[in-house]
Amino acid sequence: MNVRTTREVFEDHLDLAQRGDLETDIERNFAQDCVLLTGYGVFRGHQGVREAAELLDNQLGKVQYIYSNRLWHEEVAFLEWSAESGRACIEDGADSYWVRDGLIRVMTIHYTVREKAPGEYDTGG
């Protein structure tokens, strides 16, 4: 069986995240004993991935991500990203990944949520 490259795992993860398909992403791309290091704490294993995703969802709601910079080299990948919802935005997202044997083993996640002022809310008009 061929092991996927860091780039393949990274791109698959980003595509699934953009589509909001968390469970497929977890099963295909994250090691069962993965570790996520974030400004909100340490999250472990598949349940930890779910908890970190739920935290972000609670902060922003469903959004489309803008991936502004994607880099990878051997077992490491790096992503700069932003996102916006009707109530808040993230302009400084930065994630790093350690991928081994076709799975994300360690991920670091940094972002700052900025709540929108009342005049900034999207009114849909």
N, C-alpha and C positions, 0 to 999 in steps of 0.2 A: 504494500500500500504506500502510495506517495504521500509524504507529509507536505502540507501547504506551507508556502513561504510566508515570511512576515508580511510582505506586501499583500498577499492574497487574504490573509486573516484580517489585516487592518482594513482593507477595502471592503471586505464582506461585513465587518463590524459596522463601518460607517454607513453602508447601504441599509443594513437592517435597522440601525438606530434612526436613520432618516425616515424609514417606513413605519417606525414604532413597533417593530416585531421583536420585542424583548426576549421572549422565550426561545425563539429560534436562534437569536444572537447568543444567548447564554449556552445553549446546547452545542452549537457549532463552534463557538469561538473562545469560550472561557474554560480554563482548567477548573476542575471541581474544588481544588484547594487554592484558587486564585486569591490575591490580596489587592484591595483598592485602598490607596492612601490619598486622603482628601483633607481639605480644610475643615471638614465636618466630622472627621474621625477616620478610623480604620474599619473597613468592611471586608468580611472574609467569605469566601466560597460563593456558590451560586445564589444563596439567599442574600448575601451581602451585595451582590450586583443588583438584585431586585430592590433592596432597601435604598441603595444609592440612586437608582433610577426613580424610585417613588419620591425621594426627597426632591430631586430636580423637578419632577412633574408637579409636586405640590407648590414649588416655588414659582413656576412659570405656567404650568398647564401644557397642553399639547402645542408644540411649535415645530417649525422647520428650522433646521440648523444650517448655518452658513459655514462651510469649511474653507477657511482662507489660506491655510498652509498645511500641507501634508508632506512629511519627510519620513524616510525609513532607511535603515542601514543594518544589515545582518539581522540581529535579533531585537532591534530597538526601532520604535516608531514614535513620531511626535505629531501632534495635531494642534493647530490654533483654530478656534471656532467662536461663533457668536450666535445668539438666538434672541428672538423678540416675541412677546405675546401682548395681548391687550393691556396687561397690568404691570409688566416688568420686562427688563431686558438684561442680557449678558453681553458684554462687549469684549471681555478679556479671557475667554475660555482657553485653557491650555491643558492638554492631556499628553501623557507619555505612556508607552506600552513596552513591556518586555514579553516577547513571544518566543516560546521554545516548543519544539515538537508539534507545531501547528496549532498551538493554543496560547491565549493570553494568560500569562502567569502572574504578572504584576502590572498594575495600572495606577498612574498618579492622575489626579483630577484637580484642577484649580479653576474657579470662576467666582465672580462677584455679581450678585443679583442687585440690580438697581430698580427700585420701585419707580413707576412712572408718576409724575405729578398729575393732578386731575385734568389739566389741559392737554396732556400727552396721550390720554386714552384713545384708542381706536374706536370711533363711533360707528364704523361700518358704512359711512357715507362717503 
